[in-house]
Amino acid sequence: MHNAISVAKDTWWVGVNDHETDLFESLWDLPQGVSYNAYVVVGEKTVAIDTVKGPWFGEYLYKLESVLKGRSLDYLVVNHMEPDHSGLVSQLRLRYPDVTLIGNVKTLPMLKGYYGIETNTLEVKDGQTLDIGGHVLQFATIPMVHWPESMVTFDTTTGVLFSNDAFGGYGVHEGNLFDDTRAKSRWMGEMQRYYATIVGRYSNVVQSALKKLGGLDINCIYPSHGTLFRRDVQQVIDLYDRWSRCEAECGAVVIYGSMYGNTKRMAEAVCTGLSDGGVQNIHLYDSARAGFSFIVSDVWRYSGLILLSCTYNTLLFPPMESICSKLLNRMPKNRFLGIAGSYSWSRGALDALRDFAEKSKFERVGPEVEVFASPTEADLNQCMELGGNMARRIGACPVTLPHQ
């Protein structure tokens, strides 16, 4: 995608595909890469909406100038200050010294902090509009989705919502940009993983943002990452509504930490109990090897969670400790939790998992299982019982999200 692409009347996509970054925010796996979506709207005045990450200045500028056709750039809307969106602000100011940077009251201090820019800025308030001749842009703040200065830009003329990180997803564009050119299975999983890792912690304010945006006559949703939605915007609004209410499918995520295979055997016994209890969606993860973004995505997706860890120097096995910390930070709600631990010369793992259980406020499913050294047949039967009890508890969960 080396050229600008028309995406609405007088509106072009000038973003880039990033196949090279392995970890988004240096944390989250990108097996399918990530796109940085940026846009240009041309009326009597010209407006760029966000930029892209710094290394792609040449490609972005080529696309931008192919749209401008020698015209100057009048405005740059900064919907979000994170550098994968604002990474070219300084370069654009040098290229177009008269460009006015548009942001809200929380954007402008960040412009100074990141780029030393204090002049030729325009502060916009919630609901304020900008008439550029042929198009009227309306601005709406969506604080903490997922930074405090986050906002969206709505073109009242075309009905396009430039939605910032809301409704975004991992993955590069494959052949085309739009939802009606891709199988739903090619974008939905990466959108859910993006929600779980980036936005999910702020689900309560996502609900507030959805209510605010509900009054707009939206025809298209064009986020800053991932697929552009023009065929069916309601499907992604509904997904965000369900995810932000922490509704879940019937299924279970089993995560274990094991040094020599004994706790792994316990986890496998739990899975047997789940399967015998009729659970078909079972996802078993080795905490030392699985990418956390895939783990947390499934925790957001399914209603059951079972954690098993060996004791390591009187504490949780370090990868399990990291996972528990990250799950508490991401704050999924309304899940069912089972726990089990093992130890040899000192206890510790089960106590740490009990602490996680208390902090998470998940509904507990028993029995708690604690194993000394290697699990006996009786221990494994207890693990199967835990899986069976979880199967019965999640069997009546009310919501199944569409995943096709």
N, C-alpha and C positions, 0 to 999 in steps of 0.2 A: 504494500500500500504506500507507494511513493508519491502519490498525488493527493491533493485535497479532494474531498468527496462531498458532493451536494447532499444535504440531509433534510432540508426544508427550503421554503422560499427564501432566497437571499441568505442562506445559512449553510456553512460548510464545516465539515470535520477536518481538523488539521492536526490530529494527534499522531501518535507513534506506537508501534509494537516493540516491546522490550523482551527479547528472547535471552538476554544475557544476565540479568539479575537473578541470582539463585534464591535469595531470601528477601521478601518484602519487609520493609522496616528492619532488616537484618534479623528477622525472627521467623517469618512464615514461609514455608516451602512454596516454590513457584515451578512445579513440574511442567506447567503449560504456559509459563511466562506471565506477563501482565501488560495491559495496554494503558497508556496515558491519553485520555480523550480531552482534546481542546477544540474550541469552536470559534468561528468568526461569523458575525452578523453584519451585513452591509445594507445600510440605508443611505440617507443623506450624510450621516456620520458612520464611521466604521468602529466596530466593537469586537475586541477579542475577549473570549470568556475562558479564563484560566490559560496556563501554559503547560509545559511538560517538564520532565526531569532534565537537569542541566546537560548531561552528555549528548542529548538529542537536539541541541540548538540548531545545527545545520539543517537537519531534515525538517524540523518545525518551521524554521524561517523560510525555507524553500516553499513549503505549502502555504504559509501565510501570505507571502508576497505574490504567489500565483493567484491568490484570490483578490488581493488589494490592487493588482495591476497598476502599480505606480502611485496609488493613492497613499496618503499618510494614514497612520493608525491614530484615531482620536481618543479611544477609551480602551482600557484593559480592566475588566471586571475580575477581582480577586475574590472568588467564592471561598477559598480556603488557603491558608498560609503554609500548609505542610509542603516541603520542598519538592515533592513529586508533582505538585500542582503549580507552585509559584517559582520553580527553579530558574526561570528565564526572565524574571522581572527586571533585574539589573541590565541584562543584555538588551531587552526591548527598550528600556529607558535610554540606553546609549544609541540604539538604532533610530528610535523615534522620540527625541528629547521633549516634544510637546505633548506626548501622550498623558492623559489624565488617568490615574489609578483609582478605581472605585472599590471601596470596602466599607465595612460598618465600623462602629466606634471601637470594637475590639480588634479589628484588622489593622488599623493604622499604627498602633504601637508596635505590632509585630513587624510591619513593613520597615519601621525604623530599626528594630532589633536585628532582623535578619539581613537587611540590605542597606541600612543607613539612609533610607528614603523618607523625607519629610515634606517635600514640596510637590505641588501640582497633584494633590490628592482630592478626592471627593468622598465625603462621608455620607452614606445613605442610611436611612432609617427603615425599620420594618414597614413594608407596604408601599414605600416610596417608588415612584416611577421615573423613567428617563425616556423621553421621546427623541429618537434618533432620526426621525423623518422616514416614514414607511414602516417603522416598527416601534412599539412601546414596550420597554423592558420594565418589569416589576421585580422588586427585591424582597426576599423574605428570609429572616434569620431562623436558623435551626440550631441554636446553641447546644453543644455537646453531642452533636451527630456529625463528627465525633470530637471536634475541638470547640472551644467556647466562641470562636469567631465564625464558625461555619454558617454559610448562607447559601441560598439557591437563587437562580435568576430565571424568571418566567417571561417568555416572549408572548405578550397578550395578543399579538397579531397572528402568529402561527400556532399557538397553543403548545409550544415546546417548553418543557421544564428542563433546564440545565441543573441537574439535581446534586452536583457535587459528589461526595462519597456515598450518599444515600442511593440505594438501589444498584450499587456497584458490585463488581465481581472480579475475581482473579481470571487469568487466561488472556491470551492474545486473540486478536480477531483472525479468524480462519476463513479467508476468501471474501467475507463481507462483514458488515457492521451490525446487521439488524436481526431482531428476534424472528422475523418471518423468513429468514434465510438460513437459520440454524436449527437443528434439532434441539428441543428443550433440554434433553439430557446433556447437551454439550455446554450449556451455560448455567443450569440451575444448581448443580452441585458446587461449582466454583463460586456462585453467588452466595449460597448458604455458608460456605467456608469463610468467605470474606465477611459476611455478617457476624458469624460466630467469633472471629478473631479481632475484628476492627470495631464493629458497631455494637455488638451484643451487650456489652457492659452497660450501655446507655439506653437500654430498651424502654425504660420509663419515659425518657424524653423523645424517643422515636414515636411513641404514641401521641405525644403532644405535637410533634412535627406533622404527623399524618392528619391530625385534626386541623391544623393550620392550613395545610396544603389542600385539604378537602374542598375548600371553597373555590379553587381554581378550575377552570375549564381546560383540563390537560388532555392534549391529543397525543403527545409523545413524551417519553422520559429519556433523556440523554445524560447518563452519569459520567463521572470522570474516569471510571475504570470499567472495562467489560462491555457487554452487549448493549446496544441502543434499542429501545423499545418503541415501536411505532404501530405494531399490529394490535397488541392487547396490553395496554398499560395497567388495566385493572388486575391482571394476574400477578404482577409484581407488587402492586399496592397490597393485595390480599396476602401475599407471602410475608411482606414486612409486618403487616398487622398481626398475623399468626405468630411469626417468630418473636416479635416484640412483646407478645402476651405469653411467651414461653410455653406455647402449646407444643405437644410432641406426638410422634408416632409411637405405636406399640413396638418396642424392641429394647435391646439391652446392649450396653457397652461394658465390657469387662477389661480392666486394665490391671496388669500385674508387674511387679518388680521381683526378679529372681536372679540369683547369682549362679546357682548350681542345678537349677531345674526343679527343686522341690516345690517352691511356690507356684511355678508354672503348672505343675501337676494339679495343684489345688484349683487354679484358674480353669484348667481344662475340665475338671470335675464340675465346677460351677456351670460351665457351658453345657455339659451333659444334662444337668438338672433343668436348665432353661429350655433346652431342646426337647427333652422328655415332657416338659410342661407345655409345649406347643408354641414356643417363641421361635419364629422363623428368622427374624432380623437380629442376629447376634454378631457383634463385632468385638473380636479379641485382639488386644493390643499389648505388645511387649514395650513397657515404658522406656527401656534403654535404647530402643531401635526405631520406634514409630515416630513420624513427624507429629509434633503437638497440634498443628493446625488441623490435621485430619482427625485427631482424637477429639478436640474440643468441638469440631463441627458435628461429629456424631453424638456427643453429649448433648448438644443443642437439639439434635434431631430426634433422639430416642428418650423414652421416659424412664428407663432403668439404668442404673449405674452401680457396678460392683468393683470395689478396689481391693486388691490383695498385694501385700508387700512383705518381703523379708525384713528383718532388722539388720541395720548396718551401723556398727559402732554406737549402739543403743538408740539409734534414730531410724527414721524411714530410709529405705534404699534411696540414694540421692535422686535418681530420675523420677521416682514416685513423689518425693518431696517437691520437686520442681513442678510436676503436673498438678499436685494438690494446690500449690500456691497460685499457679496460673488459672486453675479453675475457679478459685475463690475470687481472683481479680476479674474474671470474665462474668461472674455472677449469673449463671443460669438459675432458674427457679423451677419449683414444682416438679422435682424429680424424686424417684425412689432410690434409696441407697442401701447397699449391703457392703460389709467390710470383713476382711479376714487378714490375719497376720501370722508370721512365723518367726522363730527365734532359735538360737542355740545357747550361747553362754550368757546372754542378757536379753530381757524383754525390751520392747520399745516401739515396734512398728504399730501394734494394735492400738496402743495409747495415742499415738500420733494420728491414726485414722479416726479414732473417736473424737479427737480435737477437731479434725476436719469436718466430721459429721455435725458437730455442735455448731460450728461456724457457718456451714452451708445451709443449715435449717432444712435439709432434705428429709422427707419421711423415711424412717428407718425400716428395713426389712431384715429379719433375723433368719437363722441364728448368727451371732458373731462367732467366728471360728478362729481359734489360736492353736498353732501347731508347734510342737517342740521337735526340732531337727527335721526328720523326714516324715511326711504324713503317713499315718497308718490307714488301714481300710476304714476304720471308724471315722477318722478325720475326713477322708475323701467322701464318705457317706454324708457327713455334715455339710460339706461343700455342695454336694448334689442337692441336699435339702434346702440350702440357701438359694440355689438356682431355681428350684421348684417353687419355693415361696415367692421369689421375685416374679416368676412366670404367672403365678396366680394373681399377684398384685397388679401387674401391668396389663393383664389380659382384658381389663375393663377400661383402659385408658380411652378417652372420648374422641380424640382428634387424630385423623390420618391426613398428613399433608400430601398434596399431589406431587409426584416425583417422576412423571413421565412427560 
